């Protein structure tokens, strides 16, 4: 596994920001995830980590953060991790989406802008596997990379004050699903009927950074059925084990 140079700097009083080269690449994400696994093995108490594309925010819950010391630990850990072979468990998740005009409130405008028929847009959106590069700005919001260039479209000029839970959108080089009602500026092309984030569970978000997502088109009737199944907790999204 290729290892990349990293930079480390303070990020407030109790956090550090570790940055990899400013590129969106699968190999960089793999290097970050390998480092996270290696750092967890140190079993240092009080640390939480959050990854986003080419950076890792590391938050210390202790009262005092010795930056010079933790910088040394991070550099040593990254150097040792680069020489090790890491085997991680990753999955491909198949997520249902209804592209009906009731849910895809921007789909006609997106099709006109991209000069695609609705059928071709849906075909392209569902035929690709997207890599989960980060989870934020809302709990459970997955930043998905790997969108084909033919589907790239700018964010809306005027964000909406309210985007419905489950909305599937396009913005720039990304696609994603809104896990809850919120403001947002992505172009909405459909809706996912199943919950992607449940704070009452031990693992609130079943998808992990590094996993892959593939969307599956469903009908309005299937949408209504899966929504009920999701609300009562019996819907199980399809998953396939991947070689990490």
C-alpha positions in Angstrom: 0.0 0.0 0.0 1.3 3.4 -1.0 1.9 5.9 1.9 1.5 9.6 1.5 3.1 12.6 3.2 1.0 14.2 5.9 0.9 17.6 7.6 -0.3 18.0 11.2 -1.5 21.2 12.8 -3.5 22.3 15.8 -7.2 22.6 15.3 -8.5 24.4 18.4 -7.5 23.6 21.9 -8.4 19.9 21.9 -8.0 18.8 18.3 -5.5 18.3 15.6 -6.0 18.3 11.8 -4.0 15.8 9.8 -4.0 16.4 6.1 -3.0 14.2 3.2 -2.3 15.5 -0.4 -5.2 17.6 -1.6 -6.6 15.1 -4.1 -9.7 12.9 -4.1 -8.2 9.5 -4.6 -9.1 6.0 -3.4 -5.5 5.3 -2.4 -5.4 8.4 -0.2 -8.6 7.4 1.5 -7.2 3.9 2.0 -4.0 5.4 3.6 -6.2 7.5 6.0 -8.3 4.5 7.0 -5.2 2.4 7.5 -3.8 5.1 9.8 -7.0 5.3 11.8 -6.9 1.6 12.3 -3.2 1.8 13.5 -3.9 4.7 15.8 -6.9 2.9 17.4 -4.6 0.0 18.1 -2.5 2.3 20.4 -5.6 2.4 22.7 -5.0 6.0 23.7 -8.1 7.1 25.8 -10.3 10.0 24.9 -9.8 10.3 21.1 -12.4 10.6 18.4 -11.6 10.8 14.7 -13.6 12.0 11.7 -12.4 11.6 8.1 -13.4 13.8 5.1 -11.8 13.2 1.7 -8.1 14.0 2.3 -8.1 15.1 6.0 -8.6 13.6 9.4 -9.9 15.6 12.4 -8.7 14.1 15.7 -10.4 15.4 18.8 -9.0 14.8 22.3 -11.6 14.6 25.1 -9.1 15.0 27.8 -8.6 18.4 29.5 -5.2 19.0 28.1 -3.7 18.3 24.6 0.1 18.2 24.3 0.4 19.1 20.6 4.1 18.4 20.2 3.7 14.9 21.9 0.7 13.9 19.9 2.3 15.1 16.6 5.2 12.8 17.4 2.9 9.9 18.1 0.9 10.5 14.9 4.1 10.7 12.7 5.5 7.5 14.3 2.1 5.7 13.9 1.8 6.7 10.2 5.3 5.6 9.5 4.8 2.2 11.1 1.4 1.8 9.4 2.9 2.4 6.0 5.0 -0.7 6.4 2.2 -2.9 7.5 -0.5 -4.7 5.5 -3.9 -3.7 6.7 -7.0 -5.8 6.0 -10.2 -3.9 6.5 -13.8 -5.0 6.2 -15.7 -3.0 3.5 -19.1 -3.4 2.0 -21.1 -2.4 -1.0 -24.5 -1.2 0.0 -27.4 -1.2 -2.5 -29.7 1.7 -1.5 -33.3 2.0 -3.0 -34.2 5.3 -4.6 -37.5 6.4 -6.2 -36.9 8.9 -9.0 -40.6 9.8 -9.4 -41.3 13.5 -10.1 -42.9 13.9 -6.7 -39.5 13.3 -5.1 -37.1 14.3 -7.9 -38.2 17.9 -7.7 -35.2 19.1 -9.8 -34.9 16.1 -12.1 -36.4 17.8 -15.1 -34.2 20.8 -14.8 -31.1 18.6 -14.3 -32.0 16.6 -17.4 -32.4 19.8 -19.4 -29.1 21.2 -18.1 -27.2 18.0 -18.7 -29.0 17.3 -22.0 -30.0 13.8 -20.9 -33.3 12.0 -20.9 -34.7 11.1 -17.5 -34.2 7.4 -18.3 -30.5 8.0 -19.2 -29.9 10.1 -16.1 -31.4 7.4 -13.9 -29.4 4.7 -15.7 -26.2 6.5 -15.2 -26.9 7.4 -11.6 -27.7 3.8 -10.7 -25.0 2.0 -12.7 -22.1 3.5 -10.8 -20.6 2.5 -7.4 -19.8 5.4 -5.2 -17.1 5.5 -2.6 -18.0 7.0 0.8 -15.3 9.6 1.4 -16.8 11.1 4.5 -19.9 11.3 6.7 -21.1 14.8 7.9 -22.3 17.8 7.7 -25.4 16.2 9.1 -25.2 13.0 11.1 -25.3 10.2 8.5 -24.8 12.5 5.5 -22.5 10.5 3.1 -20.2 12.4 0.8 -20.0 10.1 -2.2 -17.3 10.3 -4.8 -17.1 8.6 -8.2 -19.9 10.5 -10.0 -19.5 10.2 -13.7 -18.5 13.5 -15.4 -21.8 13.4 -17.5 -23.8 13.9 -14.2 -21.7 16.8 -12.8 -23.8 19.9 -12.2 -23.3 23.0 -10.0 -25.2 23.4 -6.7 -28.4 25.4 -7.0 -27.9 29.1 -7.2 -30.4 29.5 -4.3 -30.4 26.8 -1.6 -33.7 25.7 -0.2 -34.6 26.3 3.4 -36.1 22.8 3.6 -34.9 19.7 1.9 -36.9 16.5 2.7 -35.4 13.6 4.6 -34.1 10.9 2.1 -33.7 13.4 -0.7 -31.0 12.2 -3.2 -29.1 15.0 -4.8 -26.3 16.0 -7.2 -23.8 18.8 -6.6 -20.5 19.3 -8.4 -18.7 16.0 -8.5 -20.8 14.4 -5.8 -24.0 12.7 -5.1 -25.6 12.1 -1.7 -28.6 11.5 0.5 -30.0 13.9 3.0 -30.5 11.8 6.2 -33.0 14.3 7.7 -34.9 17.4 6.9 -32.6 20.3 6.5 -31.6 23.3 4.4 -29.6 22.4 1.3 -28.5 23.5 -2.1 -28.1 20.2 -4.0 -30.2 19.3 -7.0 -32.8 16.8 -5.9 -33.4 13.9 -8.3 -35.1 11.3 -6.1 -35.7 10.0 -2.6 -34.5 7.1 -0.5 -37.3 5.6 1.7 -35.1 4.0 4.3 -33.4 5.7 7.3 -29.6 6.1 6.9 -29.1 7.3 10.5 -30.7 6.1 13.7 -29.3 7.7 16.9 -31.0 5.0 19.0 -28.7 2.2 17.6 -25.2 1.3 18.8 -24.0 2.0 15.3 -26.3 4.9 14.2 -25.0 4.8 10.6 -24.7 1.3 9.1 -22.5 2.7 6.3 -18.8 3.3 7.0 -16.2 5.6 5.4 -14.5 3.5 2.7 -17.6 1.5 1.9 -19.3 1.8 -1.5 -22.9 2.7 -2.4 -24.9 1.7 -5.4 -28.4 3.1 -5.9 -31.3 1.0 -7.2 -34.3 2.4 -8.9 -37.7 1.5 -7.3 -41.3 2.3 -8.1 -43.6 4.5 -6.1 -45.3 1.3 -4.7 -42.0 -0.2 -3.7 -41.0 3.2 -2.1 -44.2 3.2 0.1 -43.5 -0.4 1.1 -39.9 0.2 2.0 -40.7 3.4 3.9 -43.1 1.4 6.2 -40.4 -1.4 6.5 -37.8 1.2 7.4 -40.0 3.0 10.0 -40.7 -0.3 11.8 -37.1 -1.4 11.6 -37.5 -4.5 9.4 -35.9 -3.3 6.2 -32.4 -4.7 5.7 -30.4 -3.0 2.9 -28.6 -5.4 0.6 -24.8 -5.5 1.3 -21.9 -7.3 -0.4 -18.6 -7.9 1.2 -15.7 -6.3 -0.7 -12.0 -7.1 -0.7 -10.3 -4.2 1.1 
